[in-house]
Amino acid sequence: MDGLLDTSRLPVDVESHPVVRAAKAIQPKLRAYKDEIEREQRMPKALVEDFHEAGFYRMTLPHGLDGHQLDPITYTRAVEYLAEGCGSVGWNLANCAIGQLVTLGMPQEGVEEMYPKGHKTAMAGTAVQGGGEGVPVKGGFRVTGRWQFGTGCQEASWMLGSFQIVENGKPRLTPEGRPQFWRAVFSRPEVEVVPGSWDVTGLRGTGSFDWTVTDVFLPERRVMPHVGAPLENQWSRWPGTTYQLPSQCWVGPHHSAVITGIARAGVDALIELAGGKQPRGRPAGLLCESPQVQDAVGRADTILEAGRAYRSAMIAELWNTIAAGGETTLRQRARCRLASTYAADCAREAMDLMYHLGGSTSFKRESRLAECWRDLHTVGQTVTIAPEWYPIGGRVYLGMDPGSRLR
């Protein structure tokens, strides 16, 4: 296992990490499987085996659980490369890693059940509150529910979901008078996938189908309180700086990395097209000879890299604060959260420039530009990188209560 000696320092050369190198190297294979992934709405078995072999299903797990224990910057770089090869692959593996991070807050007995020695565990599901109802019984809960966005459910070993506790037909309330939710991890055989429930324009290959469970008994070792909206760090008992970081270093950056990876593929797609396309109805010459195209490519690359740099800088600031034995401030956490949203906005802007300059090629279904545009704008609709984070952060800077989503 790489990097067995845990350190408080971020790596000097992220690109040299074995997982990052593997993510970059697998891109041609992802392109070869792209049509099958989108058609079948799942990862082919051969690819899943490759992912296990490369360690993509173990990126955020501790060394003690056969994991790579990546820092967030190394993790987001690997996700970017995977998304650059295929948006659906990047999305699935980004979400799997965060789901596994969440499960590290489960009771130790449950963690050991999910990640036995030599495991090949893939996680799917959602960390968002709600979806099921659980009735307390001896030793656990009996849960029934339906959840959306079961990303990677076809390949998963376990499914993560949240449920509301119900007693005597009424919701159990917190001391503040709000409904009480717990998180749960279901084994894949306990879950039913709802066919046809993932009918979308982009990221079709993620297989993010709805899924259900009916009167499933959940032992106490596989449940934990649902803290935070969407979550807070409940995994800090694991050693290493990676597990002491606030959730803002993970949630937000994980989806932001997917969208910046796709945007990079979009920029490269326009560059490739421009080197061989002769625009119709225009003076002789290739598309790359157009000053407008030259300007757009220069702008798109700069915009995209600016967003990526800000995101990494804010993660690094929080990492260094924790590594030095300090505590992060609300302002730091807000900036880290907004940096992910800003990087996503930069990716949209860069992609739209490329799509516009691609002309009629851009809307042809088989074109790489069309694929990137569809997948990128689907990622861009997710709540973790939505524009609503700007006023939440703004309230922090103005000395106001930002609300429960940022603490």
C-alpha positions in Angstrom: 0.0 0.0 0.0 1.3 3.5 -1.0 1.9 6.2 1.6 1.7 4.0 4.7 3.5 6.6 6.7 0.8 9.1 7.5 2.0 12.7 7.4 0.5 16.1 8.1 1.9 17.4 4.9 0.1 17.6 1.6 2.0 15.9 -1.3 4.4 18.0 -3.3 3.5 16.2 -6.5 -0.1 15.0 -6.7 0.4 13.8 -10.3 2.9 11.2 -9.1 0.5 9.4 -6.8 -0.2 5.8 -8.0 -4.0 6.4 -7.9 -3.8 9.6 -9.9 -1.5 8.0 -12.4 -3.9 5.1 -12.7 -6.8 7.4 -13.2 -5.0 9.2 -16.1 -3.9 5.9 -17.6 -7.3 4.4 -17.7 -8.8 7.2 -19.8 -8.5 5.4 -23.2 -10.3 2.3 -21.8 -13.1 4.5 -20.5 -13.5 6.0 -24.0 -13.6 2.5 -25.5 -16.5 1.6 -23.1 -18.3 4.9 -23.3 -21.1 3.7 -25.5 -21.8 0.6 -23.5 -21.8 2.6 -20.2 -24.4 5.0 -21.6 -26.5 2.3 -23.2 -26.5 -0.2 -20.3 -26.6 2.6 -17.6 -24.0 0.8 -15.5 -20.3 0.1 -15.3 -19.2 -3.0 -17.3 -17.9 -5.8 -15.1 -14.5 -5.7 -16.7 -14.2 -2.0 -15.8 -15.4 -2.6 -12.2 -12.6 -5.1 -11.8 -10.1 -2.6 -13.1 -11.4 0.0 -10.7 -10.9 -2.4 -7.8 -7.4 -3.2 -9.0 -6.4 0.5 -9.3 -7.8 1.3 -5.9 -10.5 3.7 -7.1 -13.0 2.1 -4.7 -10.6 2.6 -1.7 -9.5 6.2 -2.2 -10.8 7.7 1.1 -10.6 4.5 3.3 -7.9 4.4 6.0 -4.8 2.3 5.6 -6.1 0.1 8.3 -9.0 -0.9 6.0 -6.8 -1.5 3.0 -7.5 2.0 1.8 -5.3 4.7 0.2 -6.3 7.4 2.8 -6.0 10.1 0.2 -6.0 13.8 1.1 -8.8 15.8 -0.6 -6.5 17.4 -3.2 -5.1 14.1 -4.4 -8.6 12.6 -4.4 -10.1 15.4 -6.4 -7.3 15.1 -9.0 -8.0 11.4 -9.5 -11.7 12.2 -9.8 -10.9 14.9 -12.4 -9.0 12.4 -14.6 -11.7 9.8 -14.3 -14.4 12.4 -15.3 -12.3 13.6 -18.1 -12.3 10.1 -19.5 -16.0 9.6 -18.9 -18.3 11.8 -16.9 -20.4 9.0 -15.5 -17.3 7.1 -14.2 -16.0 10.2 -12.5 -19.4 10.9 -10.9 -19.8 7.3 -9.6 -16.4 7.0 -8.1 -16.5 10.4 -6.6 -19.8 9.5 -4.8 -18.6 6.1 -3.8 -15.6 7.7 -2.0 -17.7 10.1 0.0 -20.2 7.4 0.9 -17.4 5.3 2.3 -16.1 8.3 4.2 -19.5 8.7 5.8 -19.6 5.0 6.8 -16.5 5.4 8.8 -18.7 7.0 11.4 -20.6 3.8 11.9 -20.0 1.6 15.0 -16.7 -0.3 14.6 -18.5 -3.6 14.3 -20.4 -2.3 11.3 -17.3 -0.8 9.7 -15.5 -4.2 10.0 -18.5 -5.9 8.4 -18.5 -3.6 5.4 -14.7 -3.6 5.0 -13.4 -7.1 5.9 -9.7 -7.9 5.2 -9.2 -8.1 1.4 -12.5 -6.5 0.7 -13.8 -5.3 -2.7 -16.4 -3.0 -1.3 -18.2 -0.4 -3.5 -20.7 2.0 -1.9 -23.8 3.6 -3.4 -26.8 5.6 -2.2 -27.2 9.0 -0.8 -26.2 11.1 2.2 -29.1 13.4 1.8 -31.7 13.5 4.6 -35.0 11.5 4.2 -36.3 8.7 2.0 -37.3 6.1 4.6 -39.0 5.4 7.9 -37.6 3.3 10.6 -39.4 1.7 13.6 -37.2 0.9 16.6 -37.1 -2.7 17.5 -34.9 -4.8 19.7 -31.3 -4.6 18.4 -32.0 -2.0 15.7 -34.7 -0.8 13.4 -37.1 -2.1 10.8 -36.9 0.2 7.8 -39.1 0.8 4.7 -38.4 3.5 2.1 -37.6 4.8 -1.3 -34.6 6.9 -2.2 -33.5 8.7 -5.3 -30.0 8.9 -6.9 -28.7 5.4 -6.2 -25.6 6.2 -8.2 -23.6 3.0 -8.9 -26.3 0.8 -7.4 -25.6 -2.0 -10.0 -22.0 -2.4 -8.9 -22.5 -1.7 -5.2 -21.9 -4.0 -2.2 -23.7 -1.6 0.2 -26.3 1.2 -0.1 -26.3 4.3 2.1 -29.6 6.0 3.0 -31.3 8.1 5.6 -34.5 7.3 7.5 -36.9 9.1 9.8 -37.5 7.4 13.2 -41.2 6.7 13.8 -42.6 5.5 17.1 -46.2 4.6 17.7 -47.0 6.0 14.3 -45.5 9.4 15.0 -42.1 10.9 14.2 -39.6 11.0 17.0 -38.5 14.5 17.5 -35.1 16.0 18.5 -34.9 18.3 21.5 -35.3 21.2 19.1 -38.6 19.8 18.0 -37.5 18.6 14.5 -38.0 15.0 13.1 -35.1 12.8 14.0 -33.2 11.1 11.2 -30.6 8.3 11.2 -28.3 7.0 8.5 -28.3 3.4 7.5 -26.2 1.0 5.4 -28.1 -1.8 3.6 -26.5 -4.8 2.1 -27.2 -4.9 -1.7 -29.4 -8.0 -1.6 -31.8 -6.1 0.7 -32.4 -3.5 -1.9 -34.7 -3.4 -5.0 -33.7 -1.1 -7.9 -36.6 0.7 -9.6 -36.3 0.1 -13.4 -36.7 3.1 -15.7 -36.3 5.6 -12.9 -33.1 7.2 -14.3 -34.3 8.7 -17.6 -32.0 11.7 -18.1 -30.1 13.6 -20.8 -26.7 13.5 -19.2 -24.7 11.1 -17.0 -27.0 8.3 -18.1 -24.2 5.8 -17.4 -24.2 6.5 -13.7 -27.3 4.3 -13.3 -28.6 6.6 -10.5 -31.8 4.7 -10.2 -34.3 5.0 -7.4 -34.1 2.2 -4.9 -36.3 0.7 -2.2 -36.3 -1.5 0.8 -39.3 -3.1 2.5 -39.4 -3.9 6.2 -35.7 -4.6 6.3 -34.2 -5.2 9.8 -31.1 -3.0 10.4 -28.9 -4.0 13.3 -27.5 -1.3 15.5 -24.0 -1.8 14.0 -25.2 -0.5 10.6 -27.0 2.7 11.8 -25.8 6.1 13.1 -27.3 9.5 13.8 -27.8 11.7 10.8 -25.8 14.8 11.8 -25.5 17.9 9.6 -27.2 19.0 6.5 -26.1 17.3 4.4 -23.4 15.9 6.8 -20.7 16.7 9.3 -17.5 14.9 10.2 -18.4 11.8 12.2 -15.3 9.9 11.3 -12.6 11.8 13.2 -11.8 8.8 15.4 -9.7 7.5 12.5 -6.0 8.6 12.7 -4.5 11.0 10.3 -5.2 14.6 9.1 -7.4 13.3 6.3 -10.0 12.3 8.9 -9.9 15.5 11.0 -10.9 17.8 8.2 -14.3 19.4 8.2 -16.8 18.1 5.7 -16.4 21.2 3.5 -13.1 19.8 2.3 -15.0 16.8 0.9 -18.6 17.6 0.1 -18.7 20.2 -2.7 -15.1 19.4 -3.9 -16.2 15.9 -4.9 -18.8 17.1 -7.4 -16.8 20.1 -8.3 -14.0 17.8 -9.4 -16.3 15.9 -11.7 -17.5 19.1 -13.5 -14.0 20.5 -13.9 -12.8 17.2 -15.3 -15.5 17.1 -17.8 -14.8 20.7 -18.7 -11.2 19.9 -19.4 -12.4 17.1 -21.8 -14.6 19.7 -23.5 -11.7 22.2 -24.0 -9.6 19.4 -25.4 -12.4 18.3 -27.7 -12.7 21.8 -29.2 -8.9 22.0 -29.7 -9.0 18.6 -31.5 -11.9 19.7 -33.7 -10.4 23.1 -34.5 -7.3 21.4 -35.9 -9.2 19.6 -38.6 -12.5 21.3 -39.2 -13.1 23.6 -42.2 -16.2 25.8 -41.2 -18.9 25.8 -43.9 -19.7 29.1 -45.6 -16.6 30.9 -44.4 -13.3 31.8 -46.0 -10.9 29.0 -46.5 -8.9 27.9 -43.5 -9.3 25.7 -40.5 -11.3 26.5 -37.4 -8.1 26.9 -35.4 -7.1 29.9 -37.6 -10.1 31.9 -36.4 -9.2 34.7 -33.9 -12.5 34.0 -32.1 -11.6 30.4 -31.6 -8.1 31.3 -30.4 -9.5 33.8 -28.0 -12.1 31.4 -26.7 -9.6 28.6 -26.1 -7.3 30.9 -24.3 -10.1 32.2 -22.1 -11.6 28.8 -21.4 -8.3 27.3 -20.2 -7.6 30.3 -18.0 -11.1 30.4 -16.5 -11.0 26.7 -15.8 -7.6 26.7 -14.2 -8.4 29.7 -12.0 -11.4 27.8 -10.5 -9.4 24.7 -10.0 -6.5 26.7 -8.3 -8.9 28.5 -5.9 -10.5 25.2 -4.9 -7.2 23.5 -4.1 -5.9 26.6 -2.3 -8.8 26.6 0.1 -8.6 22.9 0.8 -4.9 23.4 1.5 -5.6 26.2 3.9 -8.0 24.1 5.9 -5.6 21.1 5.8 -2.7 23.2 7.0 -4.8 24.7 9.8 -5.8 21.2 11.1 -2.3 19.8 10.6 -0.8 22.6 12.7 -3.2 21.6 15.6 -5.6 24.5 15.0 -9.3 24.7 14.4 -10.8 26.0 11.2 -13.0 29.1 11.4 -16.5 29.4 9.9 -15.1 31.9 7.4 -12.5 29.4 6.2 -15.2 26.7 5.9 -17.4 29.1 4.0 -14.6 30.0 1.6 -13.8 26.4 1.0 -17.4 25.6 0.2 -17.8 28.6 -2.1 -14.5 27.7 -3.9 -16.1 24.5 -5.0 -19.1 26.3 -6.4 -16.9 28.9 -8.1 -14.8 26.1 -9.7 -18.1 24.6 -11.0 -19.2 28.0 -12.4 -15.8 28.3 -14.1 -16.3 24.9 -15.7 -19.7 25.9 -17.0 -18.3 29.1 -18.5 -15.4 27.3 -20.2 -17.6 24.5 -21.5 -20.1 27.0 -23.0 -17.4 28.8 -24.8 -16.2 25.6 -26.4 -19.7 24.4 -27.3 -20.5 27.7 -28.9 -17.4 27.8 -31.1 -17.9 24.1 -32.2 -20.7 25.2 -34.5 -23.1 22.5 -35.8 -20.7 19.8 -34.6 -21.6 20.6 -31.0 -25.2 19.4 -31.2 -24.5 16.1 -33.0 -25.2 13.4 -30.5 -22.1 11.4 -31.4 -19.7 14.4 -30.9 -17.5 14.6 -27.9 -18.5 18.3 -27.4 -22.2 17.2 -27.2 -21.3 14.5 -24.7 -19.3 16.8 -22.5 -22.0 19.6 -22.6 -24.8 17.1 -21.6 -22.8 15.5 -18.8 -21.4 18.8 -17.5 -24.7 20.6 -17.3 -26.2 17.6 -15.5 -23.5 17.7 -12.9 -24.1 21.5 -12.6 -27.6 20.9 -11.5 -26.6 19.1 -8.3 -27.3 21.0 -5.0 -23.8 20.6 -3.7 -22.4 23.2 -6.2 -25.6 25.2 -6.7 -25.6 29.1 -6.8 -27.5 29.2 -3.5 -24.1 28.6 -1.7 -23.1 32.2 -2.5 -25.6 33.9 -0.3 -25.0 31.3 2.4 -21.3 32.2 2.4 -22.2 35.9 2.1 -24.2 35.7 5.3 -21.0 34.4 7.0 -18.9 37.4 5.8 -21.7 39.8 6.9 -21.7 38.4 10.4 -25.1 36.7 10.0 -26.3 33.2 10.7 -25.7 31.2 7.5 -28.2 28.5 8.5 -27.9 24.8 9.3 -26.2 23.9 5.9 -23.0 25.6 6.9 -21.6 25.4 10.4 
